[in-house]
């Protein structure tokens, strides 16, 4: 079939043929061969006059032959492509692959089968953490749950009026130190900035004196403590502590 296309300036002549190729389960796909023949004219009417009855398709661009491949839309309950292309999602027992595909190639699935995948992943111990759409594997989930138990122990110990903590880092520029993988935020209102070998660092003040606190155990008298339980499954702190005063434990 002769078709008139459009390059940057010229209207062009193409020969278009289709090739139907069979795949499994009686399905097929179409290969369209687009063969460039020649330039016709700058003028559309003049080009049409040279090839009477030819179709016009201005999406045919350039001056080089090429092929277009059109695959059939797979059934909604099957993998669209990939390792298990053409097999039913409900029959898949490769949970690790399902999790990878969900996290990395969600377009592999129709919306119809996504609830099936989520059910399979949940049954296998996968969970969404940190308010994410991605599923974490059971080992990561177990580590997260262990962190939550440690956090619960910390929260349960906040009723004594004083808080004993061991900080493993210096403060940031806002006077904040973090514990329990960022879930506990401890803010010192009085800090001082120092500079050493190209780096700034910050120390809290106690009775007007800067104190080195890294890897030391502090006994903190808090000015305010807030617990934000809805932050459990996000990246935000669950416990916010504002320091009134502190001592370094001997």
N, C-alpha and C positions, 0 to 999 in steps of 0.2 A: 504494500500500500504506500503510495506517494503522499508525503506530508510536507507542508511548508512551515519551516521554523524561523526563528529570528535570532540573529547574532547581534553584535553591537550596532552595526549599520546595515548590513545586508539581510534581506530575507533569503532563506536558504532552503535547499531541497534535500529531503531525507527519504530513505526507503525503510519502512517499518514492517517488521515481521514478528510474529509471536510463536513461541515454542512451549507447548504444554508438557511438563515433565511429571512423571508419577513418583509419589513417595509412598510410604507404608500406609496400611489401612485404607487403601483405595483413594487416598487424597492426592492432590497434585498441586503444583505451583507453576507460575507463568514466568517465562523469560522473554522480555521484549527486546529485540535487537534493533537498535537505532543506527542506521548506516548513513553517514554523511555522503552526499553526492556532489553538490556544488553550490556556489553562490548564485542567486537568481537576479536580484535587483535591489536598489535602495528603496524603490517604491513598491508598496504592498500590492496595488492594483496591477502593476506591470508584472510582478512575480506571479500573481494568480493567473494572469493571461497566458503565461508561458507553460503553466501546468493546469489545464482546465480540469475542474472536478476535484482537485487536491484539497484535503482538509488543511485547516490552519491550526497550528499548535505553537504558540509563541514561547511555551516553556522549553521547547527544544532549542537549546543554546549552544554556542560554540561551533567548531568546525571539525570535531573529531568524533568518530563512531564510539558507541558505548552500549552497555546493556542495562536494563532495569529488571530487577527480580522482585516478584510479588508473591509472598507466601500466603497461604490461606490462614484465616483466623482460627486458631486451635479451639477445641471445645473449652468451655469456661471452667470445667473441673479438672483440666490437665495442666501440666507445666507447659508454658509457652515456648521455652527454649532451655538450653543448658543440658546438664548431665542426664536429666530424666525427661527430656523433651518428649511429649506424646504420651506420657504415663499419667495416671490419675493421682492427684495430690493426696487424696484420702488414703491411697494404698502405700504411700511412701513411709518407710520405717527408718530412713536415714535422717535422724533428728538433727544431727550436727550440720548436715547439708541444708536442711530446712531453715535452721537458724541463720546460717551464712547467707542464704538466698534472701531471707526476709531483711536482714541488716544491710546487704550490699546490692541486691538486685530485685527489689520489690516488684518491679515491672514484670517479673517472671510469672506473676500470678494475677488472675482476675480478681475483682472485688468479691466475687461470689465465694471463692474458696479461702479468703483470708481468715474468716472466723475458724475454719477447720485447722489452719496452720497454727493460729494462736492457741487453740485448745490443745493441740499436740505438744507445742512447746511448753505450755503451762504444766501439762501432765508429766513432762520429762524434767521438771524442775527449773526451767528457764523463767526469768522474770525481767520486767522492765524496771530499771533502777534510775534514780536521779531524774525523774520526770521525763524520761527519754522514750522515744518510739522504738528504740532498739532493744533487743532481748539480750540479757547477759546469761552466760552459761552457768550451770549449777555450782561450779567451784567459786566463781566470782560472787554468786548469790550467797553462798555459805560464808565467805569472807565478810561480805556486807552485813550479814545477820550477826556475825561475831562482833563486828564493830558496834552494832546497835546494842548488844548486851553490855559491852564495856561502857557505852554512853549511858545506858540506863543505870548502871552502878554509880557512875559519876553524878548523875542527876539525883539519885537517891541519897547521896552523901552531902547535898547542898543545904541540909536543914540545920546544920550545927552552928551557923552564924559565921564561921570561918572556913576558908577553902584552902586545902593543901594541894599544891600542884608542883610538878617538876617540868620546867620548860626546856625544850630541846633546841630552841633557836632564840636569837635576839628578836627585838621588836621590829616591825616595819615602820615606815615613815609616819604612819598614823598612830603609832604607839600601841599597836595590836600584836598579840601573840596568839597562836592557834594550837589547839590540842585536838586529839581524837579525829585525825584526818580532816581538820577544818570545821568540824561540827561544834567545837567550843571556841568562842572568841573572847579573849581577855584584853580589855582596853585599859591602858595606863594613861591618865590625863596629863600627868607631868612627866615629860621626857626631855632628854638633851641629845643633840646630834654631835657625832664625832666623825672624824675623817682619818682613814688609815690606808696607805698604799693604794690610793685611787678609789677607795670605796667609802661610802657613808654607812654608818651604823648608829643605832639609837639605843639609849639606856634609860630606864625609868629612874625617877628621883624618889628618894625616901628621906624625909626630914631634910630636904634640900641637897642631898648628896646622891650622885649617880651611882647606881649599883649594877654590877655585872650579874646577870641572872641566868645565862645559858647553862644548862645542865645542873642547875641548882634547884633545891626544893624551897618553894615560897609558901608562907602562910599569909593568905590574903584576907583582909577584912573588906567585903564588897560594899560599894555604895548602892549598887543596884544589880539585880539578877533577873533576867528575862528568859523564859523557856518558850520557844516557838515550835510546838510539836508538828505543825503542818509542814515544816521544813525537813522532816525526816527523809523524804524521798527526793530531795532537791540538792543542789550544790551549796545551798545557803546554810549558815550556822543555825544550830538548834538552840544552843545556849549562848547568851550574851551577858558577859560579866563586866561591870565597870568597877575599877579598883578604887577604893577609898584610901587604904594604906596597906602596906605589906612589910613583912620581915623575912629575912633569909634564915631558914632553919639551920641551926648549928649541927 
